[in-house]
Amino acid sequence: MVQEEIIVLVKKIQEDRCESNFLELKKASGGCPNKLYDTFSSFSNQDEGGVIAFGIDETTYELVGVYNAADLQKKVAEKCLEMEPPVRAILSASTIEGKSVVIAEIPGVQYEKRPVYYKPKGIVKGSYVRVGDADLPMTKYEIYQYDAYRRGIKEDRRVVDTGWVMRDEDLLKSYVDKVRKGNNILFENMADEEILELHSIVKGGKPTMTGLMVFSKYPQASFPNLAIKASRSPGIERGAATVEGMRFLDSKKIVGSIPLMLEEAMKFVARNSRVQITIDASGQRIDRPEYPARAVREAIINALIHRDYSRYTEDSAILIEMYQDRMEIINKGGIYGNVSVTRLGKESPETRNSTLTTVMEELEYSENRFSGIPTMRSEMLKAGLPEPVFEDNQNEFKVIFYNHQSHEVEQDVANNLTEVKAFSIFNSLSNIEKECIHFCRTAKSRAEIAEYLGKTRNYVSASIIRPLLDSGLLQMTIPEKPKSKNQMFVVSELYQNTLAKMDKDTLSE
């Protein structure tokens, strides 16, 4: 960094008063910090790298200056060599307000060289990841993902030692026939089992992970959680519940082969999706689904094909979570290789499960043309919906579809909470107060209420009507003239709706 850039950076730090995913502050007024390796590692292990600013107090954000700019740069450079692979920091120094500031720019290393770790602690204990403003130890799974990529490990080809479970002979025959049809000369006289071996569906008579997940009728006998867990929530967050305490309006664990799970997952989404009915200018009815079916299908098939099938994720199901304003589809395993989430659909990424992808393409369940992300985007656009959101944190990948009602959700939730409060208040009333509420569903005078309840007007006014007005259950028909002789009382609109729902529930019982 040049002098002007350092000045701008320091000013921004003092304005924002916080560290970040890409910024670490070190006071270094009394010497070079002993522990820098965790930040070296975490910054090196993210594409954007990061910046360490020495000479700024990390608690007060005041400019304090480093003890000696030349010596600090030398020691920082030495500590960079303790990393594997060595960190190539770009060091620069400047004097601001008479105080020395040293900046260390830590570049992100190539994906295939990660994780960068602190050699004295080893790769398992010396690898870190940046989360917010913290450097956290990498999990064994995060380290494994880099190692698997570097070594070219393909988990979809690993042999399943348990062997076949309910092998689907009809689907296998269909697959072999399609292979022969597409390559009739090469495979014309080859035995079925030999074709399956060549395509990594079988190895030594046992299925590979691809073979089991596609051609077994029930692969969950070997891997119970390699399934889909689908749910429909009544609210906009996990744990939201209905008035009756139901956390899920519908939920299902979807099992079977990948083709069957795809089919059943689509049925679940269709069953739990709302349909908006509109009439066009010509008077024709138009049914507009909550989410475009093609977009949903692409997201589900992508999750099934591109999820991580390693031993680290065998206990993790794919999640389909439907909320009031959106649907989320989540699978284990972030984006494979060195492709950022912002580049999805714009360039051809590497494939984690190339064998599984090829098999599903041969069976015509998917297209291995990297068209999934563009299809999701175009289908949502055609439906007049927000563009899908893609999130990747290396451990998992998430697709979020927002529906037509997403902009109305905050108001809907507020109304639902008010309704819950209305039920609670009504149920806390005395019997005579409930009688009054039911009687006043149409406007009534003090005299009418007193006669109906068999009480004096003064008692009714002070002990029943006034408290119900204060709680909002009753309202005046002439609020601007509370003492008018023509004053009447009626149940407020919110509680009219509450009573109507209670009546409906009673009738349904």
Wavefront OBJ file of the C-alpha trace (Angstrom):
o trace
v 0.000 0.000 0.000
v 1.154 3.544 -0.676
v 0.970 6.370 1.866
v -2.428 7.652 0.663
v -4.006 4.185 0.786
v -2.760 3.596 4.336
v -4.181 6.936 5.489
v -7.574 6.078 3.966
v -7.498 2.631 5.594
v -6.686 3.992 9.045
v -9.440 6.605 8.754
v -11.973 3.941 7.771
v -10.900 1.702 10.670
v -11.453 4.545 13.132
v -14.843 5.321 11.594
v -16.078 1.713 11.508
v -14.482 0.774 14.841
v -14.424 -2.943 14.119
v -12.390 -5.739 12.610
v -13.863 -7.900 9.853
v -13.539 -11.006 7.769
v -10.673 -9.322 5.916
v -9.152 -7.026 8.553
v -7.159 -7.748 11.734
v -5.736 -5.096 14.053
v -2.600 -5.458 16.187
v -1.300 -2.803 18.600
v 2.373 -3.890 18.387
v 3.515 -0.865 20.396
v 5.619 -3.016 22.724
v 7.000 -5.504 20.214
v 5.998 -7.953 17.514
v 2.967 -10.026 18.530
v 3.899 -13.635 19.295
v 0.774 -15.142 17.754
v 0.196 -14.265 14.127
v 0.009 -17.723 12.590
v -3.757 -18.124 13.103
v -4.495 -14.962 11.099
v -1.847 -15.822 8.487
v -3.589 -19.168 8.027
v -7.181 -17.916 7.946
v -6.490 -15.062 5.524
v -4.439 -17.319 3.230
v -7.265 -19.866 3.161
v -9.851 -17.480 1.725
v -9.915 -16.208 -1.843
v -9.771 -12.514 -0.934
v -6.948 -12.867 1.581
v -6.852 -10.141 4.232
v -4.986 -7.230 5.806
v -3.249 -6.993 9.200
v -2.833 -3.404 10.393
v -0.111 -2.984 13.034
v -0.040 0.149 15.177
v -3.790 0.433 15.890
v -5.233 -0.627 19.236
v -7.741 -3.432 18.601
v -9.936 -2.421 21.555
v -9.971 1.405 21.344
v -9.136 1.737 17.609
v -6.720 4.530 18.472
v -3.564 5.100 16.470
v -0.784 4.062 18.873
v 2.103 3.333 16.501
v 4.383 0.296 16.373
v 7.566 -0.008 18.450
v 9.901 -0.091 15.420
v 8.613 -0.317 11.839
v 11.776 -1.853 10.343
v 12.194 -4.513 13.011
v 8.488 -5.378 12.958
v 8.532 -5.952 9.194
v 11.556 -8.201 9.562
v 9.948 -10.304 12.294
v 6.626 -10.544 10.423
v 8.485 -11.789 7.331
v 10.240 -14.414 9.478
v 6.942 -15.607 10.943
v 5.498 -15.927 7.433
v 8.170 -18.571 6.728
v 6.844 -20.697 9.594
v 3.712 -21.387 7.540
v 3.244 -24.230 5.031
v 3.266 -23.225 2.282
v 5.119 -20.036 3.236
v 2.973 -16.913 3.312
v 4.079 -14.184 0.898
v 2.950 -11.073 2.767
v 3.207 -7.661 1.109
v 4.569 -5.305 3.764
v 4.386 -1.524 3.756
v 4.876 1.189 6.349
v 3.851 4.789 6.823
v 3.966 7.540 9.434
v 0.649 9.122 10.383
v 0.427 11.895 12.963
v 3.989 11.072 13.976
v 3.220 7.382 14.609
v 4.390 4.397 12.564
v 1.866 2.042 10.982
v 2.800 -1.231 9.282
v 0.416 -2.978 6.899
v 0.718 -6.683 6.015
v -1.367 -7.724 3.022
v -1.920 -11.508 3.113
v -2.930 -12.903 -0.293
v -5.257 -15.865 -0.634
v -3.378 -18.896 -1.960
v -4.492 -21.139 -4.787
v -7.198 -23.599 -3.804
v -5.085 -26.669 -4.530
v -2.388 -25.439 -2.106
v -4.747 -25.057 0.855
v -4.952 -25.322 3.749
v -2.096 -23.028 4.696
v -1.096 -24.051 8.216
v 1.389 -23.336 10.997
v 4.166 -25.914 10.618
v 5.052 -26.345 14.332
v 1.437 -27.357 15.126
v 0.869 -29.520 12.040
v -1.946 -29.443 9.497
v -4.712 -30.644 11.834
v -4.071 -28.200 14.692
v -2.420 -25.435 12.711
v -5.077 -24.717 10.053
v -7.527 -21.864 10.581
v -10.562 -20.303 8.923
v -11.801 -16.726 9.254
v -15.337 -16.304 10.622
v -16.289 -12.668 11.136
v -13.411 -11.125 13.071
v -12.263 -14.434 14.602
v -9.698 -17.037 13.545
v -11.176 -20.462 14.253
v -9.485 -23.867 13.962
v -10.492 -25.730 10.826
v -12.567 -28.849 11.343
v -11.237 -32.188 10.146
v -13.911 -32.121 7.464
v -12.765 -28.739 6.144
v -9.181 -29.987 5.993
v -10.337 -33.191 4.300
v -12.093 -31.260 1.519
v -8.885 -29.517 0.496
v -6.957 -32.792 0.720
v -9.553 -34.675 -1.336
v -9.453 -32.011 -4.034
v -5.660 -31.929 -4.143
v -5.409 -35.733 -4.357
v -8.327 -36.100 -6.772
v -10.348 -38.338 -4.429
v -13.752 -39.157 -5.914
v -16.106 -40.373 -3.214
v -18.827 -41.275 -5.710
v -16.520 -44.070 -6.947
v -15.642 -45.578 -3.571
v -16.783 -49.145 -2.989
v -19.640 -49.743 -0.568
v -18.475 -52.671 1.549
v -22.017 -53.628 2.593
v -22.749 -54.645 -0.988
v -26.010 -54.321 -2.896
v -29.343 -53.647 -1.185
v -32.440 -54.360 -3.284
v -30.599 -53.946 -6.584
v -32.870 -52.409 -9.235
v -32.303 -54.768 -12.149
v -34.756 -52.980 -14.443
v -33.012 -49.627 -14.059
v -29.591 -51.233 -14.477
v -30.777 -52.909 -17.682
v -32.134 -49.587 -18.937
v -28.797 -47.931 -18.216
v -26.767 -50.612 -19.998
v -29.086 -50.420 -23.021
v -28.646 -46.623 -23.203
v -24.858 -47.011 -23.015
v -24.895 -49.564 -25.826
v -27.181 -47.408 -27.928
v -24.928 -44.403 -27.556
v -21.715 -46.358 -28.116
v -22.937 -49.370 -30.102
v -19.576 -50.355 -31.581
v -17.500 -50.162 -28.435
v -19.957 -51.943 -26.111
v -21.889 -54.061 -28.603
v -20.456 -57.427 -27.479
v -19.520 -56.479 -23.928
v -21.236 -58.188 -20.977
v -23.533 -56.095 -18.782
v -21.378 -56.463 -15.674
v -18.293 -55.429 -17.603
v -20.032 -52.249 -18.748
v -21.035 -51.506 -15.153
v -17.433 -52.036 -14.024
v -16.067 -49.729 -16.722
v -18.512 -46.995 -15.696
v -17.582 -47.288 -11.989
v -21.056 -48.411 -10.987
v -19.626 -51.707 -9.758
v -16.126 -52.625 -8.594
v -15.221 -56.226 -7.860
v -18.880 -57.182 -7.758
v -19.733 -54.567 -5.116
v -21.528 -51.300 -5.822
v -19.773 -47.967 -5.712
v -21.480 -45.073 -3.965
v -22.895 -44.074 -7.357
v -24.153 -47.586 -7.980
v -25.849 -47.835 -4.604
v -27.448 -44.364 -4.620
v -28.838 -44.687 -8.153
v -29.493 -48.409 -8.666
v -30.480 -49.614 -5.196
v -34.149 -49.333 -4.287
v -33.224 -48.599 -0.674
v -29.647 -47.354 -0.197
v -30.624 -46.060 3.253
v -30.253 -49.625 4.542
v -26.505 -48.941 4.348
v -26.581 -45.162 4.865
v -29.727 -44.201 6.804
v -29.164 -40.443 6.556
v -28.299 -40.155 2.883
v -31.860 -39.009 2.376
v -33.918 -35.823 2.134
v -35.631 -34.270 5.144
v -38.430 -31.986 3.974
v -40.583 -29.710 6.093
v -43.152 -26.933 5.837
v -42.999 -24.345 8.631
v -45.850 -22.005 9.632
v -43.513 -19.037 10.069
v -40.362 -17.524 8.629
v -37.811 -19.085 10.984
v -36.950 -22.521 12.340
v -38.888 -23.256 15.491
v -41.865 -21.051 14.649
v -45.132 -22.660 15.748
v -48.868 -22.288 15.211
v -51.227 -21.220 17.992
v -51.746 -24.908 18.712
v -47.992 -25.439 19.081
v -47.369 -27.201 15.744
v -43.829 -26.540 14.485
v -44.383 -28.230 11.118
v -47.453 -28.112 8.901
v -45.956 -31.074 7.045
v -42.710 -33.020 7.316
v -41.307 -36.121 5.682
v -38.097 -38.079 5.446
v -37.729 -38.989 1.782
v -35.796 -42.168 1.065
v -35.018 -44.476 -1.837
v -32.720 -44.110 -4.832
v -31.745 -40.694 -6.144
v -34.335 -40.876 -8.969
v -37.062 -41.820 -6.481
v -36.024 -39.133 -3.962
v -36.140 -36.543 -6.723
v -39.678 -37.579 -7.650
v -40.923 -37.685 -4.042
v -39.282 -34.362 -3.176
v -41.058 -32.689 -6.095
v -44.363 -34.118 -4.866
v -43.705 -32.780 -1.362
v -42.974 -29.279 -2.669
v -46.046 -29.324 -4.926
v -48.250 -30.516 -2.058
v -47.033 -27.760 0.225
v -46.977 -24.936 -2.307
v -49.662 -22.299 -2.557
v -51.152 -21.359 -5.928
v -52.000 -17.759 -6.778
v -55.040 -17.478 -9.053
v -55.340 -14.444 -11.337
v -57.565 -13.505 -14.270
v -55.929 -12.013 -17.358
v -57.344 -9.295 -19.623
v -59.224 -11.861 -21.712
v -60.921 -13.363 -18.676
v -58.773 -16.494 -18.653
v -57.804 -17.970 -15.296
v -54.069 -18.193 -14.635
v -52.699 -20.419 -11.878
v -49.325 -19.170 -10.717
v -47.416 -21.622 -8.487
v -45.510 -20.410 -5.458
v -42.230 -21.588 -7.021
v -41.486 -22.553 -10.662
v -41.306 -26.359 -10.878
v -38.268 -26.360 -13.198
v -36.277 -24.156 -10.843
v -37.156 -26.351 -7.878
v -36.272 -29.524 -9.783
v -32.887 -28.146 -10.801
v -32.090 -27.174 -7.210
v -33.065 -30.600 -5.845
v -31.233 -32.591 -8.510
v -28.157 -30.386 -8.003
v -28.263 -31.100 -4.277
v -28.576 -34.854 -4.873
v -25.811 -35.013 -7.475
v -23.309 -32.488 -6.140
v -23.543 -33.089 -2.401
v -20.533 -34.570 -0.627
v -20.797 -38.362 -0.288
v -17.684 -38.763 1.852
v -17.545 -40.562 5.191
v -17.580 -37.175 6.921
v -21.110 -36.430 5.677
v -22.813 -39.826 5.772
v -24.960 -38.712 8.710
v -26.186 -35.535 7.015
v -29.390 -35.434 4.984
v -30.298 -32.906 2.315
v -32.772 -30.394 3.753
v -35.787 -28.862 2.017
v -37.235 -26.233 4.331
v -40.351 -24.363 3.208
v -41.230 -21.183 5.078
v -43.935 -18.586 4.678
v -41.740 -16.352 2.538
v -39.187 -18.719 1.001
v -37.855 -22.208 0.421
v -34.314 -23.305 1.279
v -32.574 -26.367 -0.185
v -29.392 -27.262 1.695
v -26.825 -29.964 1.002
v -23.565 -30.969 2.649
v -20.416 -29.920 0.853
v -19.730 -26.409 -0.381
v -18.803 -25.473 -3.941
v -16.194 -27.900 -5.238
v -12.875 -26.425 -6.299
v -11.796 -22.848 -6.804
v -15.056 -21.239 -7.949
v -16.637 -18.468 -5.910
v -20.375 -18.300 -5.364
v -20.515 -15.076 -7.397
v -19.224 -16.933 -10.474
v -21.840 -19.688 -10.399
v -23.562 -20.046 -13.754
v -20.966 -17.822 -15.430
v -18.189 -20.384 -15.762
v -17.947 -24.158 -15.799
v -17.061 -25.415 -12.319
v -15.217 -28.611 -11.571
v -17.380 -31.602 -10.687
v -17.186 -33.263 -7.286
v -19.053 -36.425 -8.379
v -18.221 -36.859 -12.066
v -19.332 -40.514 -12.234
v -22.677 -39.835 -10.567
v -23.213 -36.791 -12.784
v -22.526 -38.818 -15.945
v -24.824 -41.672 -14.900
v -27.724 -39.303 -14.130
v -27.187 -37.602 -17.483
v -27.225 -40.984 -19.281
v -30.506 -41.826 -17.567
v -31.831 -38.397 -18.688
v -32.521 -37.113 -15.189
v -30.129 -34.217 -15.640
v -28.008 -32.381 -18.186
v -24.270 -32.268 -17.577
v -24.072 -28.896 -19.296
v -23.722 -26.643 -16.240
v -27.200 -25.292 -17.007
v -28.740 -25.779 -13.551
v -27.923 -22.352 -12.078
v -28.894 -20.394 -15.237
v -32.158 -22.373 -15.423
v -33.031 -21.513 -11.821
v -32.354 -17.851 -12.481
v -34.324 -17.697 -15.730
v -37.321 -19.603 -14.345
v -37.573 -17.333 -11.300
v -37.279 -14.280 -13.564
v -40.035 -15.533 -15.878
v -42.283 -16.074 -12.853
v -41.724 -12.505 -11.692
v -39.897 -13.677 -8.587
v -36.627 -12.505 -6.998
v -33.481 -14.098 -8.348
v -32.451 -17.170 -6.319
v -29.859 -16.635 -3.611
v -26.861 -18.973 -3.387
v -24.864 -19.276 -0.178
v -21.686 -21.280 0.359
v -19.684 -21.643 3.570
v -17.529 -24.576 2.393
v -19.341 -26.966 4.744
v -22.700 -26.668 3.006
v -24.378 -25.108 -0.011
v -27.766 -23.418 0.163
v -30.255 -22.317 -2.497
v -32.955 -19.868 -1.396
v -36.106 -19.230 -3.450
v -38.251 -16.284 -2.329
v -41.946 -16.384 -3.213
v -44.516 -13.761 -4.271
v -45.484 -13.089 -0.674
v -41.980 -12.488 0.680
v -42.497 -8.700 0.779
v -45.710 -9.147 2.797
v -44.280 -11.528 5.364
v -43.275 -8.982 7.992
v -46.835 -7.656 8.112
v -48.253 -11.198 8.113
v -46.038 -12.204 11.015
v -47.046 -9.090 12.965
v -50.706 -9.930 12.350
v -50.157 -13.524 13.446
v -48.482 -12.425 16.667
v -51.349 -10.012 17.364
v -53.817 -12.818 16.723
v -52.010 -15.099 19.153
v -52.153 -12.315 21.721
v -55.901 -11.925 21.046
v -56.534 -15.616 21.734
v -54.489 -15.398 24.925
v -56.341 -12.324 26.231
v -59.768 -13.750 25.372
v -59.028 -17.036 27.138
v -58.001 -15.136 30.295
v -61.403 -13.403 30.625
v -64.001 -14.275 33.235
v -67.151 -16.046 32.077
v -69.268 -12.892 32.374
v -66.755 -10.916 30.317
v -66.803 -13.619 27.628
v -70.607 -13.450 27.598
v -70.394 -9.696 27.098
v -67.939 -10.100 24.219
v -70.160 -12.635 22.455
v -73.235 -10.420 22.960
v -71.462 -7.338 21.567
v -70.499 -8.841 18.229
v -73.080 -6.367 17.003
v -73.223 -2.930 18.611
v -75.099 -2.776 21.938
v -75.941 0.015 24.389
v -75.123 0.040 28.130
v -78.763 -0.687 28.887
v -78.870 -3.670 26.533
v -75.667 -5.123 27.960
v -76.870 -4.662 31.552
v -80.194 -6.312 30.791
v -78.540 -9.238 28.979
v -76.090 -9.891 31.811
v -78.653 -9.271 34.571
v -76.505 -6.590 36.242
v -76.928 -2.893 37.044
v -75.749 -0.287 34.557
v -73.200 1.118 37.001
v -71.708 -2.332 37.642
v -71.581 -3.128 33.931
v -69.983 0.236 33.089
v -67.285 0.087 35.781
v -66.547 -3.615 36.097
v -67.099 -4.992 32.596
v -67.259 -2.395 29.816
v -64.386 -0.205 31.053
v -61.852 -3.083 31.436
v -62.840 -4.487 28.040
v -62.345 -1.074 26.432
v -58.942 -0.707 28.089
v -57.835 -4.127 26.798
v -58.972 -3.335 23.268
v -61.583 -6.075 23.066
v -64.444 -3.565 22.886
v -64.577 -0.264 21.051
v -67.032 2.661 21.096
v -69.210 3.438 18.104
v -68.836 7.187 18.878
v -65.306 7.391 20.337
v -65.134 11.179 19.949
v -68.133 11.505 22.360
v -67.598 8.859 25.055
v -70.525 10.117 27.204
v -73.064 10.379 24.370
v -76.491 8.980 25.195
v -76.350 7.223 21.819
v -73.045 5.524 22.657
v -72.858 1.824 21.836
v -70.180 -0.835 22.215
v -68.983 -3.455 19.749
v -66.197 -6.037 19.618
v -63.102 -4.646 17.864
v -62.286 -5.896 14.360
v -59.320 -8.013 15.465
v -61.368 -9.840 18.064
v -64.253 -10.264 15.628
v -61.805 -12.291 13.517
v -60.604 -14.180 16.585
v -64.162 -15.099 17.593
v -64.964 -16.159 14.034
v -61.963 -18.525 14.012
v -62.959 -19.899 17.403
v -66.488 -20.539 16.133
v -65.075 -22.295 13.071
v -62.840 -24.485 15.208
v -65.779 -25.359 17.457
v -67.917 -26.362 14.479
v -65.113 -28.493 13.009
v -64.840 -30.455 16.249
l 1 2 3 4 5 6 7 8 9 10 11 12 13 14 15 16 17 18 19 20 21 22 23 24 25 26 27 28 29 30 31 32 33 34 35 36 37 38 39 40 41 42 43 44 45 46 47 48 49 50 51 52 53 54 55 56 57 58 59 60 61 62 63 64 65 66 67 68 69 70 71 72 73 74 75 76 77 78 79 80 81 82 83 84 85 86 87 88 89 90 91 92 93 94 95 96 97 98 99 100 101 102 103 104 105 106 107 108 109 110 111 112 113 114 115 116 117 118 119 120 121 122 123 124 125 126 127 128 129 130 131 132 133 134 135 136 137 138 139 140 141 142 143 144 145 146 147 148 149 150 151 152 153 154 155 156 157 158 159 160 161 162 163 164 165 166 167 168 169 170 171 172 173 174 175 176 177 178 179 180 181 182 183 184 185 186 187 188 189 190 191 192 193 194 195 196 197 198 199 200 201 202 203 204 205 206 207 208 209 210 211 212 213 214 215 216 217 218 219 220 221 222 223 224 225 226 227 228 229 230 231 232 233 234 235 236 237 238 239 240 241 242 243 244 245 246 247 248 249 250 251 252 253 254 255 256 257 258 259 260 261 262 263 264 265 266 267 268 269 270 271 272 273 274 275 276 277 278 279 280 281 282 283 284 285 286 287 288 289 290 291 292 293 294 295 296 297 298 299 300 301 302 303 304 305 306 307 308 309 310 311 312 313 314 315 316 317 318 319 320 321 322 323 324 325 326 327 328 329 330 331 332 333 334 335 336 337 338 339 340 341 342 343 344 345 346 347 348 349 350 351 352 353 354 355 356 357 358 359 360 361 362 363 364 365 366 367 368 369 370 371 372 373 374 375 376 377 378 379 380 381 382 383 384 385 386 387 388 389 390 391 392 393 394 395 396 397 398 399 400 401 402 403 404 405 406 407 408 409 410 411 412 413 414 415 416 417 418 419 420 421 422 423 424 425 426 427 428 429 430 431 432 433 434 435 436 437 438 439 440 441 442 443 444 445 446 447 448 449 450 451 452 453 454 455 456 457 458 459 460 461 462 463 464 465 466 467 468 469 470 471 472 473 474 475 476 477 478 479 480 481 482 483 484 485 486 487 488 489 490 491 492 493 494 495 496 497 498 499 500 501 502 503 504 505 506 507 508 509
